[in-house]
Amino acid sequence: MKMITAIVNKEDAKSVTRALIEEGFSITRLSTTGGFLMAGNVTLLIGLEDEKVDACIGVIADHCRQRTEVVPSNVGYGIAVETAYPMEVTVGGATVFVTNVERFEKL
Ligand code: 2BA
């Protein structure tokens, strides 16, 4: 058994969640915050059989797209002088981790 941890853009979260449920996957949805942009994103936990991993990643890929975000970037020019330049950052589609599950029980 595997656990997929998928971090997705919150704009894609609704459609990817719906599609995964329609395909029969069991998921837990967590509201999370990206450490770099400090913006909200969504983390999905999906426990599944090994042979379903590729299908699950396929559903995630079909519903998550890359976006370019323009964010302020604080560039330091020495002590007490700071200028903010906008910076382009490419986010997503999805960041996916697949890990082995040693034991799975529903009690
Ligand atoms: P954030 O940490 O808010 O990162 C948003 C985007 O900013 C990233 O998109 C990446 O393009 C850029 N970025 C992140 N750290 C950077 C840095 N130190 N310098 C320059 N640019 C940086 P993605 O790579 O698509 O990541 C989207 C979200 O997925 C991340 O939001 C974070 O919540 C999560 N994530 C990505 N890689 C991760 C990892 N290795 N471990 C844990 N979470 C991760």
Backbone and ligand atoms as CSV (ligand in chain L), in Angstrom:
chain,resi,resn,atom,element,x,y,z
A,1,MET,N,N,0.839,-1.198,0.000
A,1,MET,CA,C,0.000,0.000,0.000
A,1,MET,C,C,0.874,1.248,0.000
A,2,LYS,N,N,0.335,2.320,-0.601
A,2,LYS,CA,C,1.064,3.591,-0.684
A,2,LYS,C,C,0.225,4.718,-0.083
A,3,MET,N,N,0.915,5.817,0.230
A,3,MET,CA,C,0.236,7.053,0.594
A,3,MET,C,C,0.719,8.128,-0.357
A,4,ILE,N,N,-0.220,8.753,-1.051
A,4,ILE,CA,C,0.113,9.900,-1.899
A,4,ILE,C,C,-0.187,11.163,-1.100
A,5,THR,N,N,0.802,12.026,-1.026
A,5,THR,CA,C,0.614,13.356,-0.443
A,5,THR,C,C,0.731,14.327,-1.611
A,6,ALA,N,N,-0.360,15.004,-1.942
A,6,ALA,CA,C,-0.373,15.894,-3.104
A,6,ALA,C,C,-0.706,17.314,-2.656
A,7,ILE,N,N,0.211,18.238,-2.955
A,7,ILE,CA,C,-0.024,19.646,-2.631
A,7,ILE,C,C,-0.500,20.322,-3.910
A,8,VAL,N,N,-1.710,20.865,-3.867
A,8,VAL,CA,C,-2.310,21.439,-5.077
A,8,VAL,C,C,-2.719,22.880,-4.822
A,9,ASN,N,N,-2.806,23.629,-5.926
A,9,ASN,CA,C,-3.264,25.014,-5.838
A,9,ASN,C,C,-4.716,25.020,-5.366
A,10,LYS,N,N,-5.086,25.982,-4.525
A,10,LYS,CA,C,-6.466,25.929,-4.030
A,10,LYS,C,C,-7.486,26.195,-5.131
A,11,GLU,N,N,-7.052,26.825,-6.239
A,11,GLU,CA,C,-7.964,27.039,-7.386
A,11,GLU,C,C,-8.336,25.697,-8.034
A,12,ASP,N,N,-7.460,24.706,-7.939
A,12,ASP,CA,C,-7.701,23.400,-8.565
A,12,ASP,C,C,-8.294,22.391,-7.582
A,13,ALA,N,N,-8.315,22.747,-6.315
A,13,ALA,CA,C,-8.621,21.752,-5.280
A,13,ALA,C,C,-10.006,21.135,-5.443
A,14,LYS,N,N,-10.993,21.981,-5.779
A,14,LYS,CA,C,-12.361,21.472,-5.866
A,14,LYS,C,C,-12.495,20.440,-6.985
A,15,SER,N,N,-11.974,20.780,-8.171
A,15,SER,CA,C,-12.162,19.860,-9.301
A,15,SER,C,C,-11.339,18.587,-9.126
A,16,VAL,N,N,-10.137,18.701,-8.586
A,16,VAL,CA,C,-9.328,17.476,-8.418
A,16,VAL,C,C,-9.931,16.590,-7.333
A,17,THR,N,N,-10.458,17.199,-6.283
A,17,THR,CA,C,-11.092,16.417,-5.211
A,17,THR,C,C,-12.307,15.670,-5.753
A,18,ARG,N,N,-13.138,16.395,-6.512
A,18,ARG,CA,C,-14.347,15.775,-7.073
A,18,ARG,C,C,-13.977,14.621,-7.996
A,19,ALA,N,N,-12.981,14.839,-8.855
A,19,ALA,CA,C,-12.585,13.797,-9.813
A,19,ALA,C,C,-12.037,12.565,-9.091
A,20,LEU,N,N,-11.229,12.780,-8.053
A,20,LEU,CA,C,-10.660,11.636,-7.318
A,20,LEU,C,C,-11.762,10.823,-6.648
A,21,ILE,N,N,-12.744,11.515,-6.083
A,21,ILE,CA,C,-13.848,10.801,-5.420
A,21,ILE,C,C,-14.677,10.036,-6.449
A,22,GLU,N,N,-14.935,10.682,-7.599
A,22,GLU,CA,C,-15.684,9.995,-8.670
A,22,GLU,C,C,-14.956,8.735,-9.139
A,23,GLU,N,N,-13.619,8.769,-9.097
A,23,GLU,CA,C,-12.828,7.601,-9.530
A,23,GLU,C,C,-12.673,6.570,-8.412
A,24,GLY,N,N,-13.265,6.845,-7.242
A,24,GLY,CA,C,-13.290,5.860,-6.165
A,24,GLY,C,C,-12.153,5.938,-5.166
A,25,PHE,N,N,-11.357,7.009,-5.208
A,25,PHE,CA,C,-10.268,7.144,-4.235
A,25,PHE,C,C,-10.799,7.720,-2.923
A,26,SER,N,N,-10.203,7.275,-1.812
A,26,SER,CA,C,-10.527,7.846,-0.500
A,26,SER,C,C,-9.503,8.926,-0.206
A,27,ILE,N,N,-9.970,10.121,0.148
A,27,ILE,CA,C,-9.017,11.217,0.354
A,27,ILE,C,C,-9.322,11.984,1.627
A,28,THR,N,N,-8.269,12.581,2.162
A,28,THR,CA,C,-8.412,13.565,3.237
A,28,THR,C,C,-7.818,14.861,2.726
A,29,ARG,N,N,-8.566,15.938,2.902
A,29,ARG,CA,C,-8.171,17.246,2.377
A,29,ARG,C,C,-7.775,18.156,3.540
A,30,LEU,N,N,-6.579,18.691,3.472
A,30,LEU,CA,C,-6.090,19.586,4.526
A,30,LEU,C,C,-5.871,20.980,3.945
A,31,SER,N,N,-6.240,22.010,4.686
A,31,SER,CA,C,-5.929,23.385,4.275
A,31,SER,C,C,-4.520,23.690,4.755
A,32,THR,N,N,-3.630,24.027,3.815
A,32,THR,CA,C,-2.217,24.214,4.168
A,32,THR,C,C,-1.709,25.551,3.620
A,33,THR,N,N,-0.496,25.897,3.969
A,33,THR,CA,C,0.105,27.163,3.546
A,33,THR,C,C,1.495,26.883,2.999
A,34,GLY,N,N,1.769,27.385,1.786
A,34,GLY,CA,C,3.107,27.214,1.210
A,34,GLY,C,C,4.127,28.034,1.977
A,35,GLY,N,N,5.252,27.426,2.253
A,35,GLY,CA,C,6.273,28.087,3.060
A,35,GLY,C,C,6.932,29.268,2.359
A,36,PHE,N,N,7.002,29.239,1.034
A,36,PHE,CA,C,7.693,30.292,0.295
A,36,PHE,C,C,6.779,31.486,0.053
A,37,LEU,N,N,5.610,31.236,-0.554
A,37,LEU,CA,C,4.688,32.340,-0.857
A,37,LEU,C,C,3.815,32.714,0.341
A,38,MET,N,N,3.732,31.828,1.311
A,38,MET,CA,C,2.849,32.007,2.473
A,38,MET,C,C,1.389,32.190,2.021
A,39,ALA,N,N,1.044,31.513,0.918
A,39,ALA,CA,C,-0.326,31.556,0.401
A,39,ALA,C,C,-0.987,30.207,0.658
A,40,GLY,N,N,-2.316,30.231,0.760
A,40,GLY,CA,C,-3.045,28.993,1.030
A,40,GLY,C,C,-2.950,28.024,-0.138
A,41,ASN,N,N,-2.732,26.759,0.171
A,41,ASN,CA,C,-2.875,25.701,-0.827
A,41,ASN,C,C,-3.582,24.540,-0.139
A,42,VAL,N,N,-3.747,23.443,-0.854
A,42,VAL,CA,C,-4.496,22.312,-0.300
A,42,VAL,C,C,-3.630,21.065,-0.405
A,43,THR,N,N,-3.552,20.308,0.676
A,43,THR,CA,C,-2.804,19.056,0.677
A,43,THR,C,C,-3.789,17.893,0.764
A,44,LEU,N,N,-3.665,16.970,-0.186
A,44,LEU,CA,C,-4.538,15.790,-0.212
A,44,LEU,C,C,-3.752,14.573,0.252
A,45,LEU,N,N,-4.316,13.817,1.163
A,45,LEU,CA,C,-3.744,12.537,1.599
A,45,LEU,C,C,-4.600,11.436,0.988
A,46,ILE,N,N,-3.953,10.538,0.268
A,46,ILE,CA,C,-4.694,9.489,-0.441
A,46,ILE,C,C,-4.012,8.147,-0.176
A,47,GLY,N,N,-4.664,7.290,0.569
A,47,GLY,CA,C,-4.144,5.937,0.809
A,47,GLY,C,C,-4.711,5.010,-0.263
A,48,LEU,N,N,-3.850,4.202,-0.881
A,48,LEU,CA,C,-4.336,3.387,-2.012
A,48,LEU,C,C,-3.427,2.186,-2.275
A,49,GLU,N,N,-3.958,1.257,-3.054
A,49,GLU,CA,C,-3.185,0.070,-3.429
A,49,GLU,C,C,-2.092,0.481,-4.427
A,50,ASP,N,N,-0.979,-0.254,-4.382
A,50,ASP,CA,C,0.176,0.083,-5.239
A,50,ASP,C,C,-0.205,0.253,-6.721
A,51,GLU,N,N,-1.063,-0.656,-7.200
A,51,GLU,CA,C,-1.364,-0.649,-8.640
A,51,GLU,C,C,-2.241,0.528,-9.066
A,52,LYS,N,N,-2.766,1.281,-8.104
A,52,LYS,CA,C,-3.622,2.427,-8.454
A,52,LYS,C,C,-2.875,3.763,-8.425
A,53,VAL,N,N,-1.584,3.729,-8.079
A,53,VAL,CA,C,-0.822,4.979,-7.914
A,53,VAL,C,C,-0.780,5.786,-9.213
A,54,ASP,N,N,-0.482,5.120,-10.329
A,54,ASP,CA,C,-0.351,5.845,-11.603
A,54,ASP,C,C,-1.682,6.466,-12.025
A,55,ALA,N,N,-2.774,5.725,-11.813
A,55,ALA,CA,C,-4.093,6.254,-12.182
A,55,ALA,C,C,-4.416,7.491,-11.346
A,56,CYS,N,N,-4.083,7.431,-10.075
A,56,CYS,CA,C,-4.356,8.550,-9.177
A,56,CYS,C,C,-3.546,9.781,-9.596
A,57,ILE,N,N,-2.277,9.576,-9.875
A,57,ILE,CA,C,-1.431,10.704,-10.302
A,57,ILE,C,C,-1.948,11.264,-11.637
A,58,GLY,N,N,-2.467,10.399,-12.481
A,58,GLY,CA,C,-3.047,10.853,-13.749
A,58,GLY,C,C,-4.238,11.781,-13.527
A,59,VAL,N,N,-5.100,11.421,-12.582
A,59,VAL,CA,C,-6.263,12.280,-12.277
A,59,VAL,C,C,-5.783,13.633,-11.748
A,60,ILE,N,N,-4.792,13.598,-10.861
A,60,ILE,CA,C,-4.263,14.863,-10.314
A,60,ILE,C,C,-3.679,15.717,-11.445
A,61,ALA,N,N,-2.911,15.085,-12.326
A,61,ALA,CA,C,-2.285,15.827,-13.437
A,61,ALA,C,C,-3.329,16.438,-14.363
A,62,ASP,N,N,-4.439,15.726,-14.553
A,62,ASP,CA,C,-5.484,16.233,-15.462
A,62,ASP,C,C,-6.189,17.462,-14.910
A,63,HIS,N,N,-6.146,17.653,-13.595
A,63,HIS,CA,C,-6.949,18.727,-12.989
A,63,HIS,C,C,-6.119,19.843,-12.360
A,64,CYS,N,N,-4.792,19.755,-12.455
A,64,CYS,CA,C,-3.957,20.796,-11.844
A,64,CYS,C,C,-3.098,21.423,-12.924
A,65,ARG,N,N,-3.068,22.737,-12.971
A,65,ARG,CA,C,-2.249,23.382,-14.007
A,65,ARG,C,C,-1.262,24.351,-13.362
A,66,GLN,N,N,-0.203,24.603,-14.126
A,66,GLN,CA,C,0.820,25.555,-13.663
A,66,GLN,C,C,0.280,26.976,-13.744
A,67,ARG,N,N,0.683,27.809,-12.805
A,67,ARG,CA,C,0.317,29.224,-12.822
A,67,ARG,C,C,1.549,30.057,-12.540
A,68,THR,N,N,1.526,31.259,-13.101
A,68,THR,CA,C,2.605,32.188,-12.778
A,68,THR,C,C,2.055,33.230,-11.819
A,69,GLU,N,N,2.692,33.380,-10.690
A,69,GLU,CA,C,2.264,34.380,-9.706
A,69,GLU,C,C,3.319,35.474,-9.645
A,70,VAL,N,N,2.863,36.693,-9.564
A,70,VAL,CA,C,3.787,37.811,-9.387
A,70,VAL,C,C,3.721,38.226,-7.928
A,71,VAL,N,N,4.867,38.155,-7.278
A,71,VAL,CA,C,4.881,38.443,-5.841
A,71,VAL,C,C,5.927,39.515,-5.551
A,72,PRO,N,N,5.695,40.322,-4.520
A,72,PRO,CA,C,6.725,41.281,-4.157
A,72,PRO,C,C,7.949,40.574,-3.619
A,73,SER,N,N,9.114,41.049,-3.989
A,73,SER,CA,C,10.353,40.439,-3.500
A,73,SER,C,C,11.181,41.517,-2.821
A,74,ASN,N,N,11.497,41.314,-1.595
A,74,ASN,CA,C,12.279,42.327,-0.883
A,74,ASN,C,C,13.765,42.059,-1.087
A,75,VAL,N,N,14.416,42.981,-1.781
A,75,VAL,CA,C,15.838,42.839,-2.083
A,75,VAL,C,C,16.611,43.822,-1.225
A,76,GLY,N,N,17.520,43.308,-0.429
A,76,GLY,CA,C,18.270,44.187,0.472
A,76,GLY,C,C,19.457,44.835,-0.203
A,77,TYR,N,N,19.688,46.112,0.021
A,77,TYR,CA,C,20.849,46.837,-0.500
A,77,TYR,C,C,21.691,47.377,0.642
A,78,GLY,N,N,21.931,46.578,1.636
A,78,GLY,CA,C,22.715,47.042,2.777
A,78,GLY,C,C,21.793,47.380,3.937
A,79,ILE,N,N,22.415,47.814,5.004
A,79,ILE,CA,C,21.667,48.018,6.239
A,79,ILE,C,C,20.600,49.101,6.050
A,80,ALA,N,N,19.370,48.778,6.393
A,80,ALA,CA,C,18.240,49.711,6.445
A,80,ALA,C,C,17.811,50.248,5.072
A,81,VAL,N,N,18.335,49.715,3.967
A,81,VAL,CA,C,17.853,50.148,2.650
A,81,VAL,C,C,17.266,48.922,1.956
A,82,GLU,N,N,15.974,48.933,1.696
A,82,GLU,CA,C,15.312,47.774,1.112
A,82,GLU,C,C,14.368,48.219,0.006
A,83,THR,N,N,14.421,47.579,-1.162
A,83,THR,CA,C,13.527,47.935,-2.263
A,83,THR,C,C,12.718,46.712,-2.652
A,84,ALA,N,N,11.421,46.909,-2.919
A,84,ALA,CA,C,10.575,45.779,-3.311
A,84,ALA,C,C,10.463,45.722,-4.832
A,85,TYR,N,N,10.929,44.608,-5.422
A,85,TYR,CA,C,10.750,44.369,-6.855
A,85,TYR,C,C,9.761,43.223,-7.010
A,86,PRO,N,N,8.803,43.326,-7.952
A,86,PRO,CA,C,7.949,42.166,-8.187
A,86,PRO,C,C,8.757,41.031,-8.818
A,87,MET,N,N,8.370,39.802,-8.487
A,87,MET,CA,C,9.122,38.633,-8.954
A,87,MET,C,C,8.117,37.608,-9.475
A,88,GLU,N,N,8.435,36.969,-10.590
A,88,GLU,CA,C,7.543,35.942,-11.134
A,88,GLU,C,C,7.914,34.572,-10.586
A,89,VAL,N,N,6.910,33.849,-10.108
A,89,VAL,CA,C,7.149,32.506,-9.586
A,89,VAL,C,C,6.169,31.550,-10.260
A,90,THR,N,N,6.681,30.430,-10.751
A,90,THR,CA,C,5.796,29.411,-11.340
A,90,THR,C,C,5.369,28.441,-10.245
A,91,VAL,N,N,4.068,28.265,-10.101
A,91,VAL,CA,C,3.543,27.406,-9.036
A,91,VAL,C,C,2.778,26.240,-9.655
A,92,GLY,N,N,3.018,25.053,-9.129
A,92,GLY,CA,C,2.251,23.875,-9.525
A,92,GLY,C,C,2.595,23.408,-10.928
A,93,GLY,N,N,1.702,22.660,-11.531
A,93,GLY,CA,C,0.419,22.052,-11.185
A,93,GLY,C,C,0.314,21.452,-9.810
A,94,ALA,N,N,1.012,20.354,-9.479
A,94,ALA,CA,C,0.876,19.731,-8.175
A,94,ALA,C,C,2.242,19.189,-7.752
A,95,THR,N,N,2.472,19.202,-6.447
A,95,THR,CA,C,3.683,18.572,-5.902
A,95,THR,C,C,3.239,17.268,-5.251
A,96,VAL,N,N,3.773,16.149,-5.739
A,96,VAL,CA,C,3.260,14.835,-5.322
A,96,VAL,C,C,4.372,13.993,-4.706
A,97,PHE,N,N,4.116,13.475,-3.533
A,97,PHE,CA,C,5.030,12.531,-2.875
A,97,PHE,C,C,4.309,11.182,-2.788
A,98,VAL,N,N,5.034,10.098,-3.092
A,98,VAL,CA,C,4.472,8.746,-2.928
A,98,VAL,C,C,5.321,8.023,-1.900
A,99,THR,N,N,4.691,7.564,-0.832
A,99,THR,CA,C,5.452,6.879,0.233
A,99,THR,C,C,4.848,5.498,0.507
A,100,ASN,N,N,5.704,4.610,0.978
A,100,ASN,CA,C,5.236,3.273,1.359
A,100,ASN,C,C,4.501,3.331,2.697
A,101,VAL,N,N,3.430,2.569,2.784
A,101,VAL,CA,C,2.687,2.466,4.047
A,101,VAL,C,C,3.035,1.112,4.671
A,102,GLU,N,N,3.595,1.146,5.873
A,102,GLU,CA,C,4.013,-0.093,6.524
A,102,GLU,C,C,2.821,-0.879,7.051
A,103,ARG,N,N,1.840,-0.144,7.559
A,103,ARG,CA,C,0.679,-0.801,8.156
A,103,ARG,C,C,-0.538,0.105,8.026
A,104,PHE,N,N,-1.667,-0.489,7.693
A,104,PHE,CA,C,-2.904,0.284,7.522
A,104,PHE,C,C,-4.013,-0.444,8.243
A,105,GLU,N,N,-4.675,0.245,9.165
A,105,GLU,CA,C,-5.788,-0.385,9.882
A,105,GLU,C,C,-6.896,0.611,10.065
A,106,LYS,N,N,-8.116,0.153,10.001
A,106,LYS,CA,C,-9.266,0.978,10.380
A,106,LYS,C,C,-9.849,0.346,11.635
A,107,LEU,N,N,-9.803,1.059,12.741
A,107,LEU,CA,C,-10.211,0.469,14.041
A,107,LEU,C,C,-11.543,1.034,14.491
L,1,2BA,P1,P,5.355,27.515,-1.718
L,1,2BA,O1,O,6.377,27.061,-0.751
L,1,2BA,O2,O,4.564,28.735,-1.355
L,1,2BA,O3,O,6.099,27.726,-3.115
L,1,2BA,C1,C,5.412,28.299,-4.232
L,1,2BA,C2,C,6.327,28.308,-5.442
L,1,2BA,O4,O,7.434,29.180,-5.187
L,1,2BA,C3,C,6.937,26.954,-5.768
L,1,2BA,O5,O,6.056,26.245,-6.609
L,1,2BA,C4,C,8.250,27.327,-6.449
L,1,2BA,O6,O,8.029,27.617,-7.821
L,1,2BA,C5,C,8.612,28.634,-5.760
L,1,2BA,N1,N,9.583,28.439,-4.688
L,1,2BA,C6,C,9.429,27.710,-3.566
L,1,2BA,N2,N,10.520,27.783,-2.780
L,1,2BA,C7,C,11.387,28.606,-3.429
L,1,2BA,C8,C,12.701,29.103,-3.153
L,1,2BA,N3,N,13.335,28.758,-2.029
L,1,2BA,N4,N,13.277,29.933,-4.061
L,1,2BA,C9,C,12.646,30.288,-5.199
L,1,2BA,N5,N,11.393,29.859,-5.524
L,1,2BA,C10,C,10.783,29.026,-4.653
L,1,2BA,P2,P,5.969,24.665,-6.477
L,1,2BA,O7,O,7.343,24.061,-6.505
L,1,2BA,O8,O,4.990,24.207,-7.496
L,1,2BA,O9,O,5.397,24.361,-5.021
L,1,2BA,C11,C,4.036,24.620,-4.675
L,1,2BA,C12,C,3.827,24.318,-3.210
L,1,2BA,O10,O,4.080,22.926,-2.989
L,1,2BA,C13,C,4.784,25.050,-2.282
L,1,2BA,O11,O,4.296,26.358,-1.983
L,1,2BA,C14,C,4.810,24.146,-1.059
L,1,2BA,O12,O,3.626,24.339,-0.291
L,1,2BA,C15,C,4.713,22.765,-1.706
L,1,2BA,N6,N,6.024,22.143,-1.930
L,1,2BA,C16,C,6.778,22.207,-3.050
L,1,2BA,N7,N,7.894,21.491,-2.929
L,1,2BA,C17,C,7.878,20.969,-1.689
L,1,2BA,C18,C,8.752,20.109,-0.954
L,1,2BA,N8,N,9.927,19.658,-1.471
L,1,2BA,N9,N,8.414,19.763,0.310
L,1,2BA,C19,C,7.257,20.204,0.849
L,1,2BA,N10,N,6.355,20.989,0.200
L,1,2BA,C20,C,6.677,21.379,-1.047
